Amino acid sequence: MNLFQPELRGAAGPDGPQGEVEKGSLIVDDVLRPQEATDAPGGDEMSRTPEAVREAERWTAHNYHPLPVVISSAEGAWVTDVDGRRYLDCLAGYSALNFGHRHPTLVAAAHAQLDRLTLTSRAFVHDQFADFCRELAQLCGKDLVLPMNTGAEAVETAIKVSRKWGYRVKGVPDGQATIVVADGNFHGRTTTIVSFSTDREARDDFGPYTPGFRIVPYGDLAALAEAVDETTVAVLLEPIQGEQGVVVPPPGYLPGVRRLCTERNVLFVADEIQSGLGRTGETFACDHEGVKPDMYVLGKALGGGIVPVSAVAADAEVLGVLRPGEHGSTFGGNPLACAVATEVVRLLATGEFQRRSAELGARLHAGLRGLVGEGLVAVRGRGLWAGVDIDPALMTGRQACERLAARGVLAKDTHGSTIRLAPPLVVEAHELDHVLEQLAAVLR
Ligand SMILES: Cc1ncc(COP(=O)(O)O)c(C=O)c1O
């Protein structure tokens, strides 16, 4: 059984229409081929993959359309499936695994904490809390931190804090606060956040929508300046739009946003959930342009790929607007989360991961640029983060990901013909070269 053949998945999945996939073309390269592997996941009669995929589909809502790869273990940049096939993980949990799978320092911190204390709620203080908040605040160059769990919760926190700041500090009339966001944004999945999404799949059928958001074209300073008025409390942006296909704004845009926000007394809120924490070759994507937002929104890699940890970081005149009872989370800032995330912050404080991302990212981008005109039509990104547009005449992004998976490389498509490459920052140069070779072979 070959799970990459479209007839087994139906003609069209939630990620769009599935074109034909060549039969018999799913070759796993020798370097990656484990002893017992056959052509592709599910290609062996004894394979455990088809049944595991069927069971997962049988018992869950179909809110994802995963590649049929059933992962059972992982280490560093590599994962292994239930049939013993190894894959280089070039998605890295949408950048939640910047430090690789099961980084030994992070796993040791988790184990040690599991043996002592896991949950207190914020009704009490625990002994891991202050270290985490202080070290993260210092990494961000901010006075205060507010920890949550998922990225969407941190974005919600940023929205609530911005509105409250607007009413209490800026003096916006009650109930009239507006927040300016960008076209093509992705900030999460709550009802308020999808209210200002421009992606119909994310938004349609989930109304009624939360008011108070204005959407402007990403990268267009003039449009932003026009949208900001005396009711505006914040501009909420991804410094690089990840889910949109790793879209980097034009040079000067982020400094321009910074200037505008300062001039008009508006908070610049940078959603660095995917772009931050080393992914782009700096601690934050805003650093590339020397920009300091008023509030960082962080998540994903903050939990070290072990626990969900998110946070916002801002100065006291912003985050200090919250009073007891106005916002919170049972699990936010729990001892296990703090123990792991403190070690994440310490890993970042060494600068090693940012350096690796910058150096290896240059190698990745040089290689990808070499494929433009050879099956790729465009390449974008920074550091170890790339969005590549496949020539739609050749195949869809989904098909490219299927063929890459059959060659032992995991990546994720978005918006039809784009695929994202974001390997863990522990990836080695020769492994990146291998990814480039596999991509070239897929495009041939
Ligand atoms: C920029 C950005 N913000 C927010 C989120 C939402 O994070 P979560 O899925 O943890 O809620 C994501 C997730 O992909 C993201 O990329």
PDBQT file of the ligand as one rigid body, heavy atoms in Angstrom, charges set to zero:
ROOT
HETATM    1  C1  LIG A 501       2.882  34.039  14.291  1.00  0.00    +0.000 C 
HETATM    2  C2  LIG A 501       1.985  33.096  15.048  1.00  0.00    +0.000 A 
HETATM    3  N1  LIG A 501       1.202  33.568  16.022  1.00  0.00    +0.000 NA
HETATM    4  C3  LIG A 501       0.405  32.755  16.732  1.00  0.00    +0.000 A 
HETATM    5  C4  LIG A 501       0.346  31.409  16.481  1.00  0.00    +0.000 A 
HETATM    6  C5  LIG A 501      -0.571  30.532  17.285  1.00  0.00    +0.000 C 
HETATM    7  O1  LIG A 501       0.144  29.695  18.141  1.00  0.00    +0.000 OA
HETATM    8  P1  LIG A 501      -0.561  28.417  18.790  1.00  0.00    +0.000 P 
HETATM    9  O2  LIG A 501      -0.802  27.444  17.686  1.00  0.00    +0.000 OA
HETATM   10  O3  LIG A 501       0.443  27.906  19.802  1.00  0.00    +0.000 OA
HETATM   11  O4  LIG A 501      -1.825  28.894  19.429  1.00  0.00    +0.000 OA
HETATM   12  C6  LIG A 501       1.143  30.875  15.464  1.00  0.00    +0.000 A 
HETATM   13  C7  LIG A 501       1.091  29.436  15.136  1.00  0.00    +0.000 C 
HETATM   14  O5  LIG A 501       1.475  28.993  14.091  1.00  0.00    +0.000 OA
HETATM   15  C8  LIG A 501       1.978  31.742  14.728  1.00  0.00    +0.000 A 
HETATM   16  O6  LIG A 501       2.757  31.287  13.744  1.00  0.00    +0.000 OA
ENDROOT
TORSDOF 0
